[in-house]
Amino acid sequence: MPTQHLLDQLDDLPNWLTERGYPQFRAGQIRHWLFQSRVDSFHKMTTLPLKLRDELDNEFHIFSGTTAAHQTSSDHTEKLLTRLSDGNGIESVLLREGIRRTICVSSQVGCAMGCVFCASGLDGVERNLTSGEILEQMLRLSQLLPTEERLTHIVMMGMGEPLANLENVLKALFWASHPDGLGISPRRITISTVGLPAAIKKLAEKDCRYHLAVSLHAPNDILRNEIVPVNRKIGIEAILAAADDYFEASGRRLTFEYVLLAGINDQTEHAEELGKLIAKRNILLNVIPYNPVADLPYKTPSNRAIQNFQSVLEKKYRVRIKFRKRKGDQINAACGQLRRANSNTNIVTINPPYPVSPAQ
């Protein structure tokens, strides 16, 4: 049986071919079949010699997991639940909006950040995903598209904290943005984080030019400590300073994420404090009215609370705001809902409120 995940070995593939007497251009052909032709079998790679196809098939597998569930909503949002080779599971999502085809991808099994409104981290983090497991999500989602369509945007906003698995995330995004990979421009790729200053600094030093989205969720440390417990070790000022440095290094406008929780962080005083915090920064504020999760006590704010929150920030502080559209409600869209629907399985699930990428 094949033992190696090909998507984890893309960097070493040219050497593997050379050792077996094959020319280097075969690596490019294999990548084309994977990323452009979207095949899931080596024997469909008909431009390769049959002997090479057999050797690849004997040593590698293209997908290391299996699809455990596939759901489609009436708004054409699609969700895949993938069971990994170790029995754990992750979710990934395809969103359609106009000509955009955005995917939301996981970086870890579980999450250690502990955001109170998100069920994906209730049991902590199991492990990091490999770069191949991250790429596999992208390829599985691209296979859901008709042949004439291509993925346009990627958001690292699924289960897990991407910056806690930075090496594997960046390795996967290298091929996602490479002309011989998915060919998606770095400016259409967003990495979402709760804010890990040291990792943000490393990201800036690597000059990747991806968009950075910081999940803020509160305008002060007292409230954020309650909503995002990892903040107790960090603090908002350190996060904002690191984000400012990333903006200076990358030239990419920052995005701040803010989930509105009824009666907790959605009041006028919260909007006032948030406005003072971010008004002078070149940012986009993504406001996400909470998408309720079964067994968690948090609720969606009223329309009046949402409108008041928006009015204060836009009219008084001139903050550029984008309200996320709720998508996938019919397919257990919110964090952890699908896990609860499959509670008799060994599958750990994600889901953030679904993103509309700020990248153009």
N, C-alpha and C positions, 0 to 999 in steps of 0.2 A: 504494500500500500504506500502511496506517496506520503512523505513525511514533512515536506516543506511547503509553506504558504508562499506562492510565487509573489504575491503583492508585498511581502516582507523582504523579498530578495531582488527587487528591481535594480538596485544599485550594483549588485554583484552579478547580474545576469550576463553582461558582456564577458566577464572573466569565465563564467560557467561555460559559455558558448566556445570561447577560445580554447579552453582546456579539452574540448571535445572535437576541435578541428573545424568549427563553423565560423564563417565570417561575421564581423561585428554588425553588419547591417541587419542580421537576423534579429538582433535585440530591438531595433526600431520597428521591424515588422510585427514582432510579438506585441510591443506596446500599442501599435496601431490597432491590432485585433482586439486588445483589451479595452482601450479607452475610446476608440472611434467606432469600431464595428460592434463593440459590446458583446462579444462572444463569451460563453461560459464553459467552453470545451476546447482543448488543444486540437482535437481532430476537426474542428471547424475552421482552423487557421490554414486554409488551403494553399496559401502561397509558401508555406514551409514544406520542406521535404518530409515525406512520411516517416522516415527514420527519426528525424528530429522531433516530430510530433509524438512519436512513441516514447522517446527518451524523456521529453517534458512530462508526458502523462505518467510515466513510471516514477518520477522524482518529485513532482510538484502537484499541488491542487490550486486551482484558481480561487475558489471560495472555500474558506475553512468552516463556515457556519451553514445553517439551513434556515429557511424561512419558516417560522413558527406561526405567523399570522400576517395577513395582509388585509387592511381595511381601507375603504374609500368613502369619503363624505360626499354629500350632494354638492358641496362647493369645490369638488375635485381635489381636495387635499387627500393624499394617500400616506398611510403609515405602514411601515414594515417592522415586525417584531422578529429579530434574528436570534436564533439560539446558537451560541458560540460552541466551539469544540469542547470546552470544559463544562458545558451545561448551563452556564450563565446566559443571560439574554440582554439585549439592548434594543432600543427603538431608534428609528430614523424616519424622517418625514420629507415628503415632496409637496411643495406648495406651488400652486399656479395662480398668477395674478397678471392679467394682460399677457404681454409677451415674456414675462419673467418666469423662469423655472428655478425656484430657490429650494435648496435642500438644507435640512437641519440635521446635524450629525453629532453623535456621541463621541466622547474622548476617554471615558472611564466606565467601568461597571460600578454603579453606585456613585456616591459623592460624599466628600468629607467636610463640605462647607457648612452644612447644617441649616440652610435657609428654612425658616419655620413653615413656610407656606408650600414647600415643595416636597412631595413624597419620595422623590428619587433618592434623597439622602437620608431617609429615616433609618436605614440599616447601615449607614456609613459607606465607605468605599471598599470594594472587593479587590480591584486591581486596575492598573492602567491598561488601556487597549494598545495593541501593537500598531505600528503605522499601517500594516497590511489590513488589520481589522477596521481601521478608520477608512482606508481606501475602499475596502469591500462595501461598506455602506454606500459610498458614493456611486460605485459601479452598479450595485443592486438598484438604487433609485434611478440611475440613468436608463436602466433597462425598462423602466415603466413608461418611458416616453416613446412616442412614435419615431420612426427613423428620421423624419425630417426635423425633429426638435432636438435641442441640446440644452444641457444645464447651463444656467446663466449666472447664478449666485450660490455661494456656499456660506453657511453660518455655523460656526462651531459653538452650538448653543444647546446641544442635547444633554444627555446624562453626563455628569462629571464636570470638573473644573479643567478647561483646556491648558491653562498655564501650569497646572500641577503635573501635566504630562507633556511638557513643552517639546522635548526632543522628538517624540513620536508624532505629535501633532504637526510640527514643522516639516518633518520628513514626508508625511502624507500630503501636506499642502504644497510641497515642492512639486510633486507629480500632478496635483490638481491644477496647478498654475502653469506647468511646463507645456511648451508647444507640442511635445510628443506625448503629453498626458491628456488631461481633460481640457487644457488650454484656456482656463478661466483666468481673467486678469486679476492680479492681486488686489486691485481696487474694488473688485466685486466679491472679495472674501472677507468675512468678518469673524474675528475671534472675540468671544464674549467671556468676561471674567468677573468674579466678585471683587477683584482687586488685590493682586499679590504684588506689591511694589518691586521686590527683588526680581521676580519673573518678568514683570513689565520692562524693567531695565534691561534684562537679557534680550528680550524681544526687540527693544530699540537698538541694541548693539548689533543685532544680526541684520538690520536694515532690510526687513522683509517687506515693508510697505503695505501690510494688511491693515484693514480697518480694525480699530480697537473699540469694543463696547464694554463699558464698565457698569455692572449691575449695582446701582447705588441704593435704591429702595427706601432711603431715609435721609433727612437733611442734617442730622446731628448724630453724634456717637452714642448718646444714651439710647435713642430709639433704634439705631442700626445694630447696636449690640444685642437687642432683643430679637430683631428680625433676621439678622445675619450674624450668628454668634462668633464666627471667625474674626469679625471686626474687633473683638476685644483685644486681639493680639496685634492689630494693625492701626486702625484709626483712619477716619475719613481724610484728614489732612495729608497723611503719607500717601494715600491712594491718589488724591488729586495732584499731588506734586509729581508722582511717577507718571500719571496720565499726561500732565503738561509736558514732561520731558519726552514722552513718546511722540506727542504732537510736534514738538520741535525737531525731533530726529526724523520723523517719517513724512511730515507735511500733510498727513491725513487728518481730517477733521474728526474729533472725538465724538462718540455717542455715549450718552448715559441712559441706562435703563432704569425705569422706576415702575414697579408693580404697585398699583393702587389697591390697598386693602381697606375695606369699609370700616370707618371708625378708628383706624390705627394710624395711617400715614396720609390720609386723603383730605385733611381739614385745611381751612384757609391759612392757619398759622404755619402749617407744613409747607404750603406753596410759597408763602412769604419767605420762610427761612431758606428754602431751596433756591428761590430766585436770587437771594443775596449771595448764595454760595457759587452759583454757576453763571450768572448773568454776563460777566465780563470775559467768559471763555468762548472760544470758537467751537461750539458744540451743537449737536442735535440731541434733544431729549425725547427718547422713546417712552411714552407713557402707556402702560399696559393695565387696563382694568382687569382685576383678578378673575381668573377662570376657576370656579369652585372645584374642589377635590373632595370626593366622598371621605368621610371620617376626619376631615380637618375642619376647624371651626371658622375659617376665614371666608368672607363673603365679598361679592362684587359691590363696589360703591354705587350709590344712587346716581341717576343721571344729573341731578342737581349738584351733587358733590363733585362729579367729574367736570361739569361745566364751570363751576366756581374755581376749581383747581387750575383748569386750563386758562381761564380768564385772567387770573392773577399773574400767571407766568408770562402769558403772551402780551397782555396789555400794559402791565406795570413794569415788568422786567425785560420785555422784548426777547424772551427766550424762544428759540425756534423749536416747536413741538410737533411730534408726529404721534398720533394715536394708532396703536396697532389694531388691526382688524382681527376679530375673533374668527378663527378658522378651525374646522375639524371637530366641532362640538358633537357631531353624531358618531365620532369614532374615538371616544374617550380622550379628548384633546388635552386635558389638563394634566399636570404633573401627577404621575402615579396611578391614573385611573385604569389604564390597561392592566397593570400589575394586579390590581384588586379584582378585575374581571377574570384574571387567570391565576387566582391565588392558590390553586391546587398544583401549579407548575413551579419549576425552579427558575422562573423568568423574572428578572429585575427590569423595571421599566423606567422610562424618562417621561417627560414632556414639559418643556417650558411653555408659557403662552407663545403661540407661534409667531415667528418673526417675519417682518417685511424688511429686508435688508436696506440700510440707508445708502449703500453703495449704488452708484449709477452705472 
